[in-house]
Amino acid sequence: MKITTNCTYKPNFGFDKQLNEELKQSLSTFPDRQWAQTLSSMNSYCNKLENNLIRESKKTEKSDSKFQDYLDIFLSCKQILAGFVSITFEQLNYADREFTHYHDEFLKNGSKDNDWRKDACENLKDWISPELLKKIKNKKAQDVSVSTSQNTESTAQSDNNNKNVTPTADSSKTSSATETISSKLSPKSFLEEFKPDISTPKGFIDVAGMEDLKRDLREGIIDFIQNPEQAKIDFEEYGKTVPNTILLYGPSGCGKTYVTQALASEIDVPLYLLNISKAGSHYINMTSKNLKTAFDEAIKIAENTDRPCLLFMDEIDSLGFDRNSRMEPDDLKQVSTMLQAIDSAKKSNVIIIGATNKFNLLDPAIRRRFDSKVFVDVPDMDSRKDLLIKNLSSLKKGQALLSSQDDIETIAKKLDGFSNSSICIISKQAALNAMRRNRSDISVGDFIKAIETTSEERPDRNLYKSDSYNTKRKIGFGS
């Protein structure tokens, strides 16, 4: 919820004065005086912050940094205040009416996408539970029903009833705001279900080479799910259990995400991706709250099915960083929350797969939570040849090259050190080179030219290894 320093508009702040007076009146008669004083102080603080924002907005652009600080603090405090007041004084309909106020100001300003009020509308409702909204909406429905029946009575009686109605925002505006709030307030999901398409693997048949890896995954996970009776025997005879958590680490583009998708397709179980960009928040404690929500959702999904689900956490280092590198209380709580969430998920029907290319930046406790740790290296010679064959097999102009094992081996040697994604990009460029060369068959020369002119780089494998958890296996996947 940031405003860039080059913004050209000047926000027009100002809380709902009528609602503010109603809140003060409600607080003056509230029996719990300590809680009333707390809410009163919070309200006064929010109002003072708005006044400071008005003052800063009138200054030169040099005040943008200070203006942004005030804005961040204001939105956080207003969010908390809206939640507490809505729960304490439901009859005020506080969050809805404040939303309507800022929403109207947003419309008056021209409904600009970069208007801070657009984000503020979402911010005000973040801490209001769906159950509370439903309760408020049901009360509104009852009030509307009573009002409709009263309209059939005499005008004098109707006027008398209207005197006892608590002042609210314009009905049409409130209705519109309520509809908008309902959409904003639908439970936020930080999980995205993986939907296979034409470019995603249909199973291990699309994984190039690495028979050892596929064997390990079959024995460790697939057989356990597809043949539970045999899995029970293996446990009784050898103590073999399914790994609830797997950590894949290594250079980018080597297939960590791809093999996870292939595994989900192979065993036909749902795969959910933890959207780290959505879960992360600059508000205090919100990232921890979002993490817990995401894991609770995954656990609930698994409990409602008779098959496990996969939870994939890409770039896990961004949320599970080494606590020795950061000392802020919110950062420490974030990692602790992830540790507790992983422990809870391991007891349920959720298989967690984490991926990172910054293994050494992970918190040691996070690393220990993973039962299996696999170094996903750049593809070895056999994997590179298998990957070339997969890339050329569907091309009519690549059949001549496929018929020569010596040529395939020559190209595979030239591709030593490249990641899987880089090999796929180079293969496409080689095909284009052949097309530009009088639409000829793809040749070794087209690949050599593609390698020489490509912007793809060979990753330094030593930067991604871990002395403690390095493996000798070189893993490569097709794409």
C-alpha positions in Angstrom: 0.0 0.0 0.0 2.8 2.4 -1.0 2.5 5.8 -2.7 5.4 6.5 -5.0 7.3 9.7 -4.6 6.4 10.8 -8.1 2.6 10.9 -7.5 1.0 14.0 -8.9 -2.3 14.1 -6.9 -2.8 15.4 -3.4 -5.0 13.2 -1.2 -8.0 14.8 0.5 -8.2 13.3 4.0 -11.0 13.7 6.5 -12.9 11.2 8.6 -16.7 11.0 8.8 -17.5 13.7 11.3 -21.0 12.5 12.1 -19.8 9.0 12.7 -17.0 10.3 14.9 -19.5 12.1 17.1 -21.7 8.9 17.3 -18.7 6.9 18.3 -17.8 9.4 21.1 -21.4 9.3 22.4 -21.3 5.5 22.4 -18.0 5.4 24.2 -19.2 7.9 26.9 -22.0 5.4 28.0 -20.1 2.2 27.5 -19.9 0.3 30.9 -16.3 -1.0 30.5 -14.6 2.3 31.0 -11.1 0.9 30.5 -11.9 -0.5 27.1 -13.8 2.7 26.2 -10.8 4.8 27.1 -8.6 2.5 24.9 -10.9 2.9 21.9 -11.2 6.6 22.5 -7.4 7.0 22.5 -7.1 4.9 19.3 -9.7 7.0 17.6 -8.1 10.3 18.6 -4.7 9.0 17.4 -6.2 8.1 14.0 -7.8 11.5 13.6 -4.5 13.2 14.5 -2.7 11.1 11.9 -5.2 12.2 9.3 -4.6 15.9 10.2 -0.9 15.3 9.9 -1.4 13.7 6.5 -3.4 16.8 5.4 -0.6 19.0 6.5 2.1 16.9 4.8 0.1 16.6 1.6 0.2 20.4 1.2 4.0 20.6 1.4 6.5 20.1 -1.4 7.5 16.7 -2.8 10.5 16.7 -0.4 8.0 15.6 2.3 7.0 12.5 0.4 9.0 10.2 2.7 7.4 11.6 5.8 4.0 11.6 4.1 4.4 7.9 3.3 5.3 7.1 6.9 2.2 8.8 8.2 0.1 7.0 5.5 1.4 3.5 6.5 0.8 4.1 10.2 -2.6 5.6 9.6 -3.9 2.7 7.5 -2.6 0.1 10.0 -4.2 1.9 12.9 -7.4 2.6 11.1 -7.7 -1.1 10.2 -7.4 -2.1 13.8 -9.8 0.6 15.0 -12.4 -0.4 12.5 -12.2 -4.0 13.6 -12.5 -3.3 17.3 -15.3 -0.7 17.0 -17.3 -2.9 14.7 -17.2 -5.7 17.2 -17.8 -3.5 20.3 -20.6 -1.3 18.7 -22.2 -3.3 16.0 -25.2 -0.9 15.8 -22.8 1.9 14.6 -22.0 -0.1 11.5 -18.6 1.6 11.8 -16.5 -0.2 9.2 -19.2 -0.1 6.6 -19.9 3.6 7.0 -16.2 4.5 7.1 -15.8 2.4 4.0 -18.6 4.3 2.3 -17.0 7.6 3.3 -13.7 6.8 1.8 -15.3 5.1 -1.2 -17.3 8.3 -2.0 -14.1 10.3 -1.7 -12.4 7.9 -4.1 -15.2 8.4 -6.6 -15.0 12.1 -6.3 -11.3 12.0 -7.0 -12.0 10.3 -10.4 -11.6 6.6 -9.4 -7.9 6.7 -10.2 -6.1 3.3 -9.8 -3.3 5.0 -7.9 -5.7 6.6 -5.4 -4.8 5.5 -1.9 -8.5 5.3 -1.0 -8.8 2.2 -3.2 -6.4 0.3 -1.0 -7.8 1.9 2.2 -11.2 0.4 1.4 -9.7 -3.1 1.5 -7.6 -2.2 4.5 -10.6 -1.2 6.6 -12.2 -4.6 6.2 -9.1 -6.9 6.6 -9.8 -7.6 10.3 -13.5 -8.0 10.1 -14.5 -11.7 10.1 -16.9 -13.1 7.5 -19.1 -14.3 10.4 -19.4 -10.7 11.7 -20.2 -9.4 8.3 -22.9 -12.0 7.9 -24.3 -11.1 11.2 -24.4 -7.4 10.3 -26.0 -8.1 6.9 -28.7 -10.3 8.5 -29.5 -7.4 10.9 -29.7 -5.0 8.0 -32.1 -7.4 6.2 -34.3 -7.6 9.3 -34.3 -3.8 9.5 -35.3 -3.5 5.8 -38.1 -6.0 6.4 -39.4 -4.1 9.3 -39.1 -0.8 7.4 -41.1 -2.2 4.5 -43.9 -3.4 6.7 -44.1 -0.1 8.4 -44.5 1.7 5.1 -48.0 0.1 4.8 -49.0 1.8 8.0 -50.0 5.4 8.4 -47.6 8.2 7.5 -47.8 9.5 11.0 -46.8 6.1 12.5 -44.0 5.8 9.9 -42.6 9.3 10.9 -42.7 8.3 14.5 -40.7 5.2 13.9 -38.1 7.0 11.8 -37.2 9.2 14.8 -35.8 6.1 16.5 -33.6 5.0 13.6 -29.9 5.4 14.2 -28.4 7.9 11.6 -26.7 6.0 8.8 -25.2 6.7 5.4 -27.4 7.1 2.4 -29.2 3.7 1.8 -28.1 3.5 -1.9 -24.6 4.2 -1.0 -24.6 1.8 1.9 -26.0 -0.9 -0.3 -23.4 -0.4 -2.9 -20.6 -0.3 -0.3 -21.9 -3.4 1.3 -21.9 -5.3 -2.0 -18.3 -4.1 -2.6 -17.3 -5.0 1.0 -18.8 -8.5 0.6 -16.5 -9.2 -2.3 -13.5 -7.7 -0.5 -14.3 -9.7 2.6 -14.6 -13.1 1.1 -12.0 -15.2 2.8 -8.6 -14.5 1.2 -6.9 -17.6 -0.1 -3.1 -17.6 -0.3 -3.2 -21.0 -2.1 -3.5 -21.4 -5.8 -4.5 -24.7 -7.2 -2.3 -26.1 -10.0 -4.3 -26.5 -13.2 -2.4 -28.6 -15.8 -2.3 -27.3 -19.3 -0.5 -28.2 -22.6 2.9 -27.0 -21.3 2.8 -28.9 -18.0 3.9 -32.5 -17.5 1.4 -35.3 -17.7 3.5 -37.4 -15.3 7.0 -38.9 -15.1 6.8 -39.8 -18.8 7.6 -36.1 -19.5 10.6 -36.1 -17.1 13.8 -36.5 -19.1 16.1 -39.1 -17.7 16.9 -39.5 -14.0 15.5 -43.0 -13.5 17.0 -43.0 -9.9 15.1 -40.0 -8.9 11.8 -41.3 -10.4 12.4 -44.6 -8.6 12.9 -42.7 -5.3 9.7 -40.8 -5.7 7.8 -43.9 -6.7 9.0 -45.8 -3.7 8.8 -42.9 -1.3 5.5 -41.3 -2.2 3.7 -42.8 -5.2 3.6 -46.4 -4.0 2.6 -45.3 -0.5 -0.4 -43.5 -2.0 -1.4 -45.9 -4.7 -0.8 -49.1 -2.7 -1.5 -48.4 1.0 -1.7 -52.2 1.8 1.9 -52.7 0.7 2.9 -49.5 2.4 1.6 -50.8 5.6 3.6 -54.0 5.2 6.8 -52.0 4.4 6.3 -50.0 7.5 5.8 -53.1 9.7 8.8 -55.0 8.2 11.2 -52.1 7.6 9.8 -49.1 9.3 9.5 -47.3 6.0 7.3 -44.1 6.1 6.3 -41.6 3.5 8.3 -38.3 3.6 5.8 -35.6 4.6 8.3 -32.9 3.7 10.7 -32.6 0.8 13.1 -29.8 0.2 14.5 -29.3 -3.4 17.4 -26.9 -3.7 19.8 -25.9 -6.4 20.3 -23.5 -9.4 17.3 -21.9 -11.0 15.8 -23.5 -14.1 16.8 -27.1 -13.2 13.3 -28.4 -12.7 12.2 -28.0 -9.1 8.8 -26.8 -10.0 8.5 -29.0 -13.0 9.2 -32.3 -11.1 6.6 -31.2 -8.5 4.0 -30.8 -11.2 4.9 -34.1 -12.7 4.6 -35.8 -9.3 1.1 -34.3 -8.8 0.0 -35.5 -12.3 1.6 -39.0 -11.8 -0.4 -39.7 -8.6 -3.5 -37.6 -9.6 -3.6 -35.6 -6.3 -4.3 -31.9 -6.0 -1.3 -29.5 -5.9 -1.6 -26.2 -4.2 1.0 -23.4 -4.6 1.6 -21.1 -1.7 1.5 -17.6 -3.2 4.3 -15.9 -1.3 3.7 -12.6 -3.0 0.2 -12.5 -1.5 1.1 -13.9 1.9 3.9 -11.4 2.5 2.8 -8.1 4.1 4.5 -5.1 5.4 1.9 -4.8 8.2 3.0 -6.0 11.6 2.2 -9.7 12.2 0.1 -10.0 9.0 2.6 -12.2 7.2 2.5 -14.7 10.1 -1.3 -14.5 10.2 -1.4 -15.2 6.4 1.0 -18.1 6.7 -1.2 -19.8 9.3 -4.3 -19.2 7.2 -2.7 -20.8 4.2 -1.5 -23.9 6.1 -4.9 -24.2 7.9 -6.6 -24.1 4.5 -4.3 -26.8 3.1 -5.0 -29.0 6.2 -8.7 -28.5 5.8 -8.5 -29.5 2.1 -6.6 -32.7 3.0 -9.0 -33.6 5.8 -12.0 -33.4 3.4 -10.5 -35.9 0.9 -9.4 -39.5 1.2 -6.1 -38.7 -0.6 -3.3 -36.4 0.4 -2.6 -33.0 -1.2 0.7 -31.5 -2.2 1.6 -28.0 -0.9 4.4 -26.4 -2.9 6.4 -23.5 -1.4 8.6 -22.0 -4.1 11.3 -19.5 -2.9 10.7 -20.7 0.6 13.8 -18.8 1.8 11.9 -15.5 1.4 9.6 -16.5 4.3 11.8 -19.0 6.2 15.0 -17.0 6.3 17.8 -17.5 8.8 16.7 -15.8 12.0 20.4 -14.9 12.8 20.3 -12.5 9.9 17.2 -10.5 11.2 16.4 -9.4 14.7 13.0 -7.7 14.3 10.3 -9.3 16.5 7.9 -9.6 13.5 10.6 -11.4 11.5 11.3 -13.8 14.3 7.6 -14.5 14.8 7.2 -15.2 11.0 9.7 -18.0 11.1 8.3 -19.4 14.3 4.8 -19.4 12.7 6.2 -21.3 9.7 7.8 -23.9 12.0 4.6 -24.5 13.8 2.6 -24.6 10.6 4.9 -27.2 9.1 4.6 -29.4 12.2 0.8 -29.2 12.1 0.7 -30.0 8.4 3.0 -33.0 8.9 0.5 -34.5 11.2 -2.3 -34.3 8.6 -2.6 -35.5 5.0 -0.5 -32.8 3.5 2.9 -33.4 1.8 5.0 -30.2 1.8 7.5 -29.6 -1.0 9.7 -26.6 -0.6 12.0 -25.2 -3.3 14.9 -22.7 -3.0 18.1 -21.7 -4.8 19.4 -20.1 -1.6 19.7 -23.1 0.7 22.2 -21.5 3.1 19.8 -18.6 3.7 17.2 -20.9 5.1 16.8 -21.0 8.9 18.4 -24.1 10.3 15.2 -25.1 12.1 13.3 -24.8 8.8 15.8 -27.1 7.1 15.5 -29.7 9.8 11.7 -29.8 9.4 12.2 -31.4 5.9 12.5 -35.2 6.0 14.3 -35.3 2.6 16.6 -32.8 1.1 17.6 -33.2 -2.6 20.1 -31.1 -4.5 18.6 -30.5 -7.9 21.7 -30.0 -10.1 22.1 -29.1 -13.7 21.4 -32.1 -16.0 24.1 -34.7 -16.5 25.1 -36.1 -19.9 22.3 -38.7 -20.1 19.7 -36.2 -19.0 20.9 -33.7 -21.6 20.6 -36.3 -24.3 17.1 -37.3 -23.2 16.1 -33.6 -23.1 17.4 -33.0 -26.6 15.5 -36.0 -27.9 12.3 -34.8 -26.2 12.7 -31.3 -27.7 13.4 -32.6 -31.2 11.0 -35.6 -31.4 8.0 -33.5 -32.3 9.7 -31.4 -35.0 9.6 -32.7 -38.6 12.9 -30.9 -39.3 14.6 -32.5 -36.4 14.2 -36.2 -37.4 17.5 -36.3 -39.4 19.4 -35.1 -36.4 17.6 -37.6 -34.1 18.8 -40.4 -36.3 22.4 -39.7 -35.5 23.4 -40.7 -31.9 26.9 -39.2 -32.5 25.4 -35.8 -33.3 23.1 -35.9 -30.3 26.1 -36.7 -28.1 28.1 -33.9 -29.6 25.4 -31.4 -28.9 24.9 -32.7 -25.4 28.6 -32.2 -24.6 28.4 -28.6 -25.9 25.5 -28.0 -23.5 27.4 -29.1 -20.4 26.7 -26.8 -17.5 23.4 -25.3 -18.8 20.2 -25.7 -16.9 17.2 -27.5 -18.2 15.3 -24.3 -19.1 18.4 -22.9 -20.8 18.7 -26.1 -22.9 15.0 -25.8 -24.0 15.6 -22.1 -25.0 18.7 -23.0 -26.9 16.9 -25.9 -28.7 14.2 -23.5 -29.8 16.8 -21.0 -31.1 18.6 -23.8 -33.0 15.3 -24.6 -34.7 14.8 -21.0 -35.7 18.4 -20.9 -37.0 17.6 -23.8 -39.3 14.4 -22.2 -40.5 16.3 -19.0 -41.4 18.9 -21.1 -43.2 16.6 -21.8 -46.2 14.2 -23.9 -44.0 16.8 -26.7 -43.8 16.9 -29.6 -41.4 18.1 -28.8 -37.9 21.9 -29.5 -37.6 24.7 -29.6 -35.1 25.8 -26.2 -36.5 22.5 -24.6 -35.7 22.9 -25.7 -32.1 26.5 -24.4 -31.9 25.4 -21.1 -33.3 22.6 -20.9 -30.7 25.0 -21.7 -27.9 27.4 -19.0 -29.0 24.8 -16.3 -29.4 22.6 -17.2 -26.5 22.2 -14.9 -23.5 21.7 -18.0 -21.3 24.5 -18.5 -18.7 25.9 -21.6 -17.0 25.2 -21.3 -13.3 28.1 -21.7 -10.8 27.0 -24.9 -9.1 29.2 -24.2 -6.1 27.0 -21.2 -5.2 24.0 -23.5 -4.7 25.5 -26.4 -2.9 25.5 -27.1 0.8 28.3 -28.9 2.5 26.0 -30.5 4.9 23.3 -31.7 2.5 25.0 -32.0 -0.8 24.3 -35.1 -2.9 26.2 -36.7 -5.7 23.1 -37.2 -7.8 22.8 -34.9 -10.8 19.2 -34.3 -11.4 17.7 -33.0 -14.7 14.1 -32.6 -15.8 12.5 -32.0 -19.2 10.2 -29.1 -19.8 
